[in-house]
Amino acid sequence: MKSALWIVVFLVGLLIGGVIGFFARPPGAATAQQPQGLRVSVVNNTPDELKNIEVHYRGGSVYTDRLTPGANFSRMIDPTGPSELEIAYADPGGKDVCEELKANLTSGSSGQVRISVLPEGKLKIESPYLAPQE
């Protein structure tokens, strides 16, 4: 009976300590590690659906099968070395489009690259890592 009482007291102490520890952390303190790498987003700013969207970089690629008008596709990447980006997709007419984007990416790059697909297949790039497209 005495040992059961000690177990209950121990468990209540653990519970109280956990609650105090949770609420005692500073406001805005992270509860989990933030993912490392570079966030690449592709935004469909055309009036039509895009299909088979791929972004290739040294060490991998990211893919989605379709992107409706106004939608965006976003993934974290971490190039394994000096890298450029290549975007490939099928336009509304089914034509395969592939464009290499001049970049200065390296392993450990962090931040965001935003690639907007505009009408007529033009691209708008927003990133400190990519050269403006002509």
RATA-V284775 format. One record per residue. N is the residue number from 1. PSI is psi in degrees with one decimal (none if undefined). Layout:
# RATA-V284775
n->(N,N)
psi->(PSI,PSI)
This chain:
# RATA-V284775
n->(1,2,3,4,5,6,7,8,9,10,11,12,13,14,15,16,17,18,19,20,21,22,23,24,25,26,27,28,29,30,31,32,33,34,35,36,37,38,39,40,41,42,43,44,45,46,47,48,49,50,51,52,53,54,55,56,57,58,59,60,61,62,63,64,65,66,67,68,69,70,71,72,73,74,75,76,77,78,79,80,81,82,83,84,85,86,87,88,89,90,91,92,93,94,95,96,97,98,99,100,101,102,103,104,105,106,107,108,109,110,111,112,113,114,115,116,117,118,119,120,121,122,123,124,125,126,127,128,129,130,131,132,133,134)
psi->(-42.3,-39.3,-34.5,-38.3,-42.8,-36.9,-43.7,-44.4,-42.3,-46.8,-40.3,-40.1,-42.6,-44.3,-47.4,-43.3,-40.5,-42.0,-44.6,-44.4,-39.0,-47.3,-15.3,-9.1,150.1,147.5,137.9,-0.8,137.8,142.8,-13.1,157.1,141.3,142.5,141.6,154.6,-164.6,129.1,122.8,124.5,137.1,126.1,131.3,100.0,30.2,165.1,-0.9,163.5,139.5,149.6,157.3,56.4,125.7,140.9,118.6,144.5,164.9,118.2,-3.2,-170.7,160.4,151.3,146.7,147.2,-24.7,154.5,111.5,162.1,131.3,-10.8,163.3,155.2,126.4,133.2,154.8,136.9,160.6,93.9,147.1,-1.5,-170.2,132.3,150.9,174.0,148.4,131.4,135.5,142.3,165.6,124.9,174.1,-27.3,-1.7,1.0,133.2,129.8,134.4,127.1,131.4,133.8,119.8,124.8,167.0,57.6,146.3,168.5,133.1,-2.2,143.3,162.7,-146.3,142.6,124.1,121.2,114.3,126.6,118.5,165.9,155.0,15.3,8.2,153.8,141.7,124.2,132.7,105.0,143.3,-12.0,-16.2,141.1,147.7,141.1,144.5,none)
